[in-house]
Structures are given as C-alpha cells and as structure tokens.
Amino acid sequence: MKRNLCLLLVTFAAICCIFKFSADIAIAASASTEKKAFTPDQIKYGPAPPFLLPGAQLAVVEGNPLALDGDYTVRLKMPDGYRIAPHWHPKRENVTVISGKFKLGMGDRFEESSMQTFPAGSFAYLDPDMHHYAMAIGEAVVQVHGMSPLKFNYVNPNDDPSRKK
C-alpha cells in the first residue's frame, strides 16, 4: 500500500512537471512569435527629429533612442546633398550604410574635400565624443544603432536646427 502511494505521488509529480514544462514552452513560443524581423517596405518613416535639418526621414526600427537605457536601432533616409553639421555623441554610434552613398568626415569644421565616401554595405563605429559630420550622395539610407539615450551635440550650437525655432 505504501509502495503504491509513493508510486502514485511520484507519477503525479512527474505529470505536474510535464504540464509546467509544456506551459513554459507555450509561453516561450508565443513570445517568440512577436514580430522582430522586417522587410524594407515594412519600415515606416516619419519626419526627422528637430535636432536634424528638415528633409530627412527617420524610422525607429527597434527600442527607444530617447529612453534612459536600452538598445535602439533607427534608419535615417536622406535626400541628395543632405548635410549633418559637425557633432558628437556621448555614447558609441554604429552606422551601416543601407543604400546610396554616405560621406563621413572627422573634426570640428565641415570640409567636404576631406570626407571619405562609404557605399551601401559599409559600416563605421564612432567612439564617444568623436567629432564628425556627414553628407548624403544621392538618396541615402543609413542605419544607426547603439545604447540609449541617443544624444546629439553640435560642435557649434548655432548649427542645431532645434535652436532656430
């Protein structure tokens, strides 16, 4: 009788564990079905934030670039000739050229002749406090990812479009 009771309790415990394991798998499976992959036509662009000149469009692909912490990924679509004045970020910036050509220069003054051109597929990372500037050649799309918050500090505060309102 004792043996049968022990066997019944062990069987019951095993069944409970199986149900718990199945429930955990179901929860994990439902969480993993959340969409985390996008084709280019599914990425929705809107106006660029006020710290960038009008004309560009921005899409937040992942995270929140203005959050106090966490990862973010954004895409910036720029028309031909679009310029970003010399600036720097307090956190590392990772840039991938998705389409078009993107020119990048280092320093405190915008000097197009000293810029390097990066075609689609190129990648650059810019360490914190590195002063840099950029320009689109043809329509260009770049993807930027890093750790929030994304802060944009212009070397010359008068270059900040958000101050001109």
N, C-alpha and C positions, 0 to 999 in steps of 0.2 A: 504494500500500500504506500509506504514511504517512498519507495523507488518510483512508483507510478506518479506520485505527487511531484517529486523532483523532476521527472521527465516532462510532465505537463508544464511546470514552471519554466524549464529551460526552453521548451518549444514555444511557449507564449512569449518569452523574452526575445527569442530569435525572430518570431513573426513581427513583434513590435519594432525591432531593429530594421527589418526589411522594409516595413511601411515608412519608417522615419527616413531611411536611405532613399526610398522611392520619392518621397515628398521633397527631399533636398535636391534630388536630380530634377524634378519637375520645376522647382523654383529656379534653379540654375539655368535650366533650358529656357524658361520664359524670360529671364533676364537677358540671356544671350540672343534672343530674337529681336531685341531693341535694335533699331537700325543704326549702324555705325559705319556704313560704307555708302559712298555717294558717287554717282557719275557726274561729269561736268554740268550737264543740263539740270541736275537736281540742286545745284548750289545756287542759292538765291542771294543776289547782290542788292545793296541799298546804297544810299549816299554815304560818302566817306565821312568820318567824324570831323568835327570842327577844327581839330588841330592839323588837318591836311587841307591843301588848297582844293577848291571846288573842281569838279571834272572827273575825279577818280570815283570808283565804286568799291565798297567793302562788303565782304561776306564773312560772317563768323561761322567757321566750319565746326569748331569743337571748343567747348569750355566757354569761359567768360574772360576776355582780355582785361577787363576792368575790375575783376574780383581781387580780393586781398591776397589770394594764393590760388594755386592750381595751375594746370596746363591750359594753354589756349592754342588755337590754330585759326588764322584768318587768311583770306585771299584779298589782294588788292589789285583791281583792274584799272589800268591807267591808259589814257589816250596818248597818241604820239606826241613826244616833246614834253610830257608831264614831268615836272621837276619837284623834288623834295629838297629843301634847303638844308645846309649843314645842321646836324642834330646829334643827339646821343641818347642812350637808354641806360638806366641803372642796372638792368639785367641783360643777360646774353640774348641776342637776337639771332635766329636761324632763318635764313632766306633761301627758298628754292624758286628758280625761275620756271614757271609752268608753261608759258608761251611768250612769243615775242623775244625782244632783246632788252636787257636791263643794264644800264651803265651805273657803275658804283665808283665813288671817289672817297678818299680819306682826307680829313683836315677840316679847318675852320672856314675856308672860303670855297665857294662853288667854282671849280675850274674844270670845264668840260674837257680840255685838252689832256688833263692828267687822269681822266676816268678810264676804268677798264670795262670792256663790254662782255656781258655774260649772256650766251644764248640759252634757249629753252633746255632744261635738264641740268643747268648749273646749280651749284649750292655754295653758300657762303655762311659763315657764322661770324658774328661781330661781338667781341667781348664787351662787358660792361664799360661804360664811359668812353668807348671808342667814337671819336667824332667822324661822321660820314655824311654823304649826300648821294642822291640818286636821280636817275632820269630814265624815262621810257623811250625806246627807239621803236617806232611803230606801236600799235596797241600791244601792251604787255600785261601779263598776269604773274604776280609773284605770290608765293605762299610763305607766310611768316608764322613761326611757332616758337613758343618759349614758356616761361613761367610768369603768371600774373603777379602783380598788375603790369600791363604794358604802359610805360610812361614815355612820353615824347618830349624831350628837352631841346629846344633850339639853341644853337650856339649864340646867335643874335636874337634876342627876344622879339625884335621887330619883325622877324621872319615868321612868327607864329600867327597863322591866319585867325585863330580864335581870339586874339587880342585886338583884331581890327574891327570888331563889331560894335 
